[in-house]
Amino acid sequence: MQFHAQASLPTPRAPTRRLRIVVADDDRLLRGVVADVLRAEGHEVEEVADGEALLLRVVRSFAVGARALPAIDLIISDVCMPRGTGLDVVRRLRGVRKTTPVVLMSGSADGGLAARARELDAGFLEKPFTVDALRATMSEALRIAPPR
């Protein structure tokens, strides 16, 4: 597992605003832990396992009349996933809607990933990470591109 799990989940914080968050990662365990932490903090979280599912969710949320799927307030995505990378999805997203906050995660030692994330106005989180690092990166991404 590439998430610094503590002996127990951290004490949940009351969110200043309940966010609709999509967590995308092909690592089911990591995706589940991140989603559980965010749900414990009061957020509405949807999980997807690959880039294609993430892109479909994003496109459906922007489709005219897609009232069944609420808008996404924040995307947290792994960079390397099957059927489309997190970077690919963010590039496409930025072509349509520049303001959706995004946090990209990666366990790769490629130092250029953080720079590419910044070029796309996305936060970057290097795996393994702590819950506090997740919170801080989310806050930064929300400050760069606050949800509408």
C-alpha positions in Angstrom: 0.0 0.0 0.0 1.4 3.4 -0.9 -0.5 5.4 1.6 0.9 6.1 5.0 -1.9 4.5 7.0 -2.0 5.3 10.6 -3.1 2.9 13.3 -6.6 4.4 13.0 -8.2 6.8 10.7 -7.5 10.4 11.6 -10.1 12.4 13.5 -12.5 13.7 10.9 -12.7 17.4 10.4 -15.9 19.1 9.7 -15.6 20.4 6.1 -16.2 24.1 5.6 -18.2 23.0 2.5 -19.4 19.5 1.5 -17.6 18.7 -1.7 -18.4 16.3 -4.5 -15.1 14.5 -5.1 -14.2 11.9 -7.7 -11.2 9.7 -6.7 -9.6 7.9 -9.6 -6.9 5.2 -9.0 -6.4 1.7 -10.3 -5.1 0.7 -6.9 -8.4 -0.3 -5.2 -6.9 -0.3 -1.7 -5.4 3.2 -2.0 -8.5 4.6 -3.7 -10.7 3.2 -1.0 -8.6 4.6 1.8 -8.5 8.1 0.3 -12.3 7.9 -0.3 -12.9 6.7 3.3 -10.9 9.6 4.7 -12.8 12.1 2.6 -16.2 10.6 3.4 -15.3 10.6 7.1 -14.8 14.4 6.7 -18.3 14.8 5.3 -17.6 14.9 1.6 -19.6 13.0 -1.1 -17.1 10.7 -2.9 -17.3 8.7 -6.1 -14.6 6.2 -7.0 -13.4 5.2 -10.4 -10.7 2.7 -11.4 -9.2 4.0 -14.7 -8.8 7.0 -16.9 -11.6 6.1 -19.2 -14.1 5.9 -16.3 -12.9 9.2 -15.0 -13.2 10.9 -18.4 -16.7 9.5 -18.8 -17.7 10.8 -15.4 -16.3 14.2 -16.2 -18.0 14.4 -19.6 -21.3 13.3 -18.2 -21.2 15.9 -15.5 -20.8 18.6 -18.1 -23.4 17.3 -20.5 -26.4 19.4 -21.0 -29.3 18.1 -19.0 -27.2 15.7 -17.0 -29.1 16.4 -13.8 -28.7 12.8 -12.6 -25.0 13.5 -12.1 -24.0 16.5 -10.0 -21.1 18.7 -10.9 -17.7 17.7 -9.7 -16.1 20.0 -7.1 -12.7 18.3 -7.0 -10.9 15.4 -8.9 -8.2 13.4 -7.2 -6.5 11.2 -9.7 -3.6 8.9 -10.1 -1.3 9.8 -13.0 -0.6 6.3 -14.2 -3.8 4.3 -14.8 -5.1 1.9 -17.4 -7.1 3.3 -20.3 -6.0 6.9 -20.0 -3.7 8.7 -17.6 -4.7 11.3 -15.1 -2.6 13.9 -17.1 -4.6 13.0 -20.3 -7.9 13.6 -18.5 -6.8 16.9 -17.0 -5.5 18.1 -20.4 -8.9 17.4 -21.9 -10.7 18.9 -18.9 -8.7 22.1 -19.1 -9.7 22.4 -22.8 -13.4 22.6 -21.7 -13.5 23.8 -18.1 -10.4 25.4 -16.7 -11.8 25.9 -13.2 -12.4 22.4 -11.9 -9.9 21.8 -9.2 -7.7 18.7 -9.6 -5.1 16.9 -7.5 -2.8 14.4 -9.4 -1.1 11.7 -7.4 1.9 9.6 -8.5 4.4 7.1 -7.0 6.8 7.7 -9.9 10.1 9.3 -9.2 9.7 11.5 -12.3 10.4 15.0 -11.0 8.8 16.5 -14.1 5.3 15.3 -13.1 4.9 18.0 -10.4 5.8 20.6 -13.0 3.4 19.3 -15.6 0.6 19.2 -12.9 1.3 22.9 -12.1 1.2 23.8 -15.8 -2.3 22.4 -15.8 -3.2 24.3 -12.7 -3.4 21.0 -10.7 -2.1 20.1 -7.3 0.4 17.3 -7.1 0.8 14.7 -4.4 3.7 12.2 -4.3 2.9 8.7 -3.1 3.2 7.6 -0.4 1.6 10.5 1.4 -0.1 11.4 4.7 -3.6 12.5 5.4 -2.3 15.9 6.3 -0.5 16.1 2.9 -3.7 15.1 1.2 -5.6 17.8 3.0 -3.0 20.5 2.2 -2.8 19.6 -1.5 -6.6 19.6 -1.7 -6.7 23.1 -0.1 -4.1 24.4 -2.5 -6.0 23.0 -5.5 -9.2 24.5 -4.3 -7.5 27.9 -3.8 -6.1 27.8 -7.4 -9.5 26.9 -8.9 -12.3 27.2 -6.4 -15.4 25.1 -7.3 -18.4 27.0 -8.7 
